[in-house]
Amino acid sequence: MAEGRRKKGSGGGSSEGGGGGWEVTYTGFILIMLCFFIMLCSFATMEETKVMQFVKSFSRAVNILTGGLKFVSGSEVLNVSSDIVDKKSDIAKLMKKLEEAAAEAGFGRGEMTIKKTSEGVVMRLSERILFERGVAVISDPAKPLLAKVASIASSSGVNIRIEGHTCDLPVRGGRFQSNWELSAARAVNVLRFFTEVATIKEDIISAVGFGEYHPIYPNDSEENRAKNRRVEIVFSVEE
C-alpha cells in the first residue's frame, strides 16, 4: 500500500516537472520584448541619417529586385550617397557640393558617380565625358565641370589624388604605347587643369595611372569596359 502511494507520488512529481515548459516560453517572450525595447531606445538616440541608412540597407537586403534592376558583377555592393551620410559631417557637405556641380554642368549619374569610401569621397568620371578614345586631351564639354570641381577641391583644403583607369583593350596607334601611359597622362592632365584654374597647393594634390589593373567590373563586355575607362578624384576626408 505504501509502495503504491510512493509510486503514485513519484508519478505525480514527474507530471509536475513536465509542466514547467511554460516558464521557458515565458522567459523567451520576455527576452524578445527586452530586445525590442532596447532597439526602440537605440533608434530614439540615433541620428536621422543613420536610421535612414539602416532602413535603406535593410530594405535592399530583403526586397525582391523590381523595376528592371538586375545583379551586376563588380567590386561594389551599394554606393553611399549624400542622403544617407550624416548631414552635418564634412563628407556630406563635400558630396553635396560635388553633386550640385555635376547637376549644374548637365551631367547625370550615368556619366559620373559620387560615393563615400574608407578614404573619404570619390568622384568617378567616365571616359566619354572627359576624353576621346585613346586620347589624353581633356574635351571642351568637360572643362566647366572640372573647373567647378577644382574650385571645390581648392576650398576643401584636403589631400586630393587623381587616378586614371583604363579597360584591358591594348592601346593601338597614337602616342601612347600602353594603358599605363595613357591612364597616367590623363590623370596628370586633369591635375594640371586643376592647378591652372584654381589655387591648389602642390603638396596636397597628386596624380597616378593604374592602367587596366584596377577594374571595377569584369572586362567581359563593351559596356563593362566603358565603365572601367574612367578618372577618379579622391578627396581624403576623415569622418
C-alpha positions in Angstrom: 0.0 0.0 0.0 2.8 2.4 1.0 4.7 1.3 -2.0 1.7 2.1 -4.2 1.5 5.5 -2.7 5.2 6.1 -3.3 4.8 5.2 -6.9 1.8 7.4 -7.3 3.6 10.3 -5.6 6.6 9.7 -7.9 4.4 9.8 -10.9 2.7 13.0 -9.7 6.2 14.6 -9.2 7.1 13.6 -12.8 3.9 15.3 -14.0 4.7 18.5 -12.2 8.2 18.5 -13.6 6.9 18.1 -17.2 4.5 21.0 -16.8 7.4 23.5 -16.3 7.8 24.2 -20.0 5.7 27.4 -19.9 8.5 29.0 -17.9 10.9 28.6 -20.8 8.4 30.0 -23.2 7.6 33.0 -20.9 11.3 33.7 -20.4 11.9 33.7 -24.2 9.0 36.1 -24.6 10.4 38.5 -22.0 13.8 38.4 -23.7 12.3 39.2 -27.1 10.4 42.1 -25.6 13.5 43.4 -23.9 15.4 43.3 -27.2 12.6 45.1 -28.9 12.6 47.9 -26.4 16.4 48.2 -26.5 16.1 48.6 -30.2 13.5 51.3 -29.9 15.6 53.2 -27.4 18.7 53.0 -29.7 16.6 54.4 -32.6 15.5 57.2 -30.3 19.1 58.3 -29.8 20.4 57.6 -33.3 20.7 60.4 -35.9 18.1 60.7 -38.6 20.6 59.9 -41.3 21.9 56.7 -39.6 18.3 55.5 -39.2 17.7 56.2 -42.9 20.8 54.3 -43.8 19.7 51.3 -41.7 16.2 51.3 -43.3 17.6 51.5 -46.9 20.2 48.8 -46.2 17.5 46.5 -44.7 15.0 47.1 -47.5 17.7 46.3 -50.1 18.6 43.2 -48.2 15.0 41.8 -48.0 13.4 43.3 -51.1 12.9 41.4 -54.4 14.5 43.2 -57.3 11.9 45.3 -59.1 11.8 48.0 -61.8 14.2 46.2 -64.1 17.0 46.0 -61.6 19.4 43.2 -62.0 22.6 41.8 -60.4 25.8 43.1 -61.9 29.2 41.6 -61.2 31.7 44.1 -59.7 33.5 45.3 -56.7 30.6 47.4 -55.4 27.5 46.5 -53.5 26.0 49.8 -52.5 27.0 53.4 -53.2 26.8 55.5 -50.2 25.2 58.8 -51.3 24.9 62.1 -49.5 21.4 61.4 -48.4 22.5 58.5 -46.1 25.6 60.2 -44.7 25.5 62.4 -41.5 24.2 65.7 -43.0 26.4 67.7 -40.6 29.6 66.0 -41.5 32.3 67.4 -43.8 31.9 64.4 -46.0 28.2 65.1 -46.6 28.8 68.7 -47.3 31.6 67.9 -49.8 29.4 65.3 -51.5 26.5 67.8 -51.8 28.8 70.4 -53.4 30.1 67.9 -56.0 26.6 66.6 -56.8 25.4 70.2 -57.3 28.4 71.0 -59.5 27.7 67.9 -61.7 24.0 68.9 -62.0 24.8 72.4 -63.0 27.2 71.2 -65.6 24.5 68.9 -67.0 26.0 65.5 -66.2 23.9 62.7 -64.7 24.6 59.6 -62.7 25.1 57.6 -65.8 28.3 59.6 -66.5 29.6 60.2 -63.1 29.1 58.9 -59.5 30.0 60.3 -56.1 30.5 57.9 -53.3 31.9 57.6 -49.8 34.7 55.2 -49.2 37.1 54.4 -46.4 39.4 57.1 -47.8 36.8 59.8 -47.9 34.9 60.9 -51.0 35.5 59.6 -54.6 34.1 61.4 -57.7 34.2 59.0 -60.6 34.0 60.4 -64.1 33.6 58.2 -67.2 36.0 58.4 -70.1 33.3 59.6 -72.5 32.7 62.9 -70.8 36.4 63.7 -70.4 38.4 62.3 -73.4 38.2 60.8 -76.8 39.1 57.1 -77.0 42.9 56.7 -76.7 43.4 60.4 -76.2 44.6 62.2 -73.0 43.5 65.8 -74.0 40.5 67.0 -71.9 37.4 67.6 -74.1 35.9 71.1 -74.0 32.5 70.0 -72.7 34.1 68.6 -69.6 36.0 71.7 -68.7 33.2 73.6 -67.0 32.6 70.6 -64.7 36.3 70.2 -63.9 36.5 73.9 -63.2 33.7 73.7 -60.6 35.3 70.6 -59.1 38.7 72.3 -59.0 37.2 75.2 -57.1 35.6 72.8 -54.6 38.9 71.0 -54.2 40.7 74.3 -53.6 38.3 75.3 -50.8 38.2 71.9 -49.2 41.9 72.0 -48.2 42.2 68.2 -48.1 44.6 65.9 -49.9 43.4 65.1 -53.4 44.5 62.2 -55.6 43.6 61.9 -59.3 43.5 58.4 -60.6 43.5 57.3 -64.3 42.0 53.9 -65.2 41.5 52.1 -68.5 40.0 48.8 -69.7 42.0 45.8 -70.8 42.0 46.6 -74.5 45.5 47.3 -75.8 46.3 50.8 -77.0 46.6 50.9 -80.8 48.4 53.7 -82.5 48.7 57.2 -81.2 51.4 58.5 -78.9 50.9 56.0 -76.0 52.4 52.6 -76.0 50.5 51.2 -73.1 47.4 51.7 -70.9 49.6 52.7 -68.1 51.0 55.6 -70.0 47.5 56.6 -71.2 46.0 56.5 -67.8 48.9 58.4 -66.2 48.7 61.1 -68.9 45.0 61.6 -68.3 45.4 61.9 -64.6 48.3 64.4 -65.0 46.3 66.5 -67.4 43.4 66.7 -65.0 45.8 67.7 -62.3 47.4 70.3 -64.4 43.9 71.7 -65.3 43.0 71.9 -61.6 46.2 73.8 -60.7 45.6 76.2 -63.7 42.0 77.2 -62.9 42.2 77.1 -59.1 44.7 77.8 -56.3 45.6 74.4 -55.1 48.7 73.7 -53.1 51.0 71.4 -54.9 51.8 69.3 -51.8 48.1 68.2 -51.4 47.4 67.0 -54.9 48.8 64.1 -56.8 48.2 62.0 -60.0 48.6 58.3 -60.6 47.8 56.0 -63.5 46.6 52.4 -62.9 46.1 51.3 -66.4 43.8 48.3 -66.7 44.8 46.8 -63.3 42.1 48.3 -61.1 38.8 47.4 -62.9 35.5 47.9 -61.1 33.7 45.5 -63.5 34.9 42.4 -65.3 36.3 43.3 -68.8 33.9 40.9 -70.5 31.7 43.3 -72.5 32.0 46.7 -74.1 29.5 48.1 -71.6 31.7 47.0 -68.7 34.9 48.1 -70.4 33.4 51.6 -70.9 32.7 51.7 -67.1 36.3 50.8 -66.3 37.7 53.6 -68.5 37.4 56.4 -66.0 39.1 59.1 -63.9 38.6 59.1 -60.2 39.1 62.2 -58.0 39.7 61.1 -54.4 39.2 63.6 -51.6 40.8 62.3 -48.4 38.2 63.5 -45.9 38.1 62.0 -42.4 34.8 61.4 -40.6 
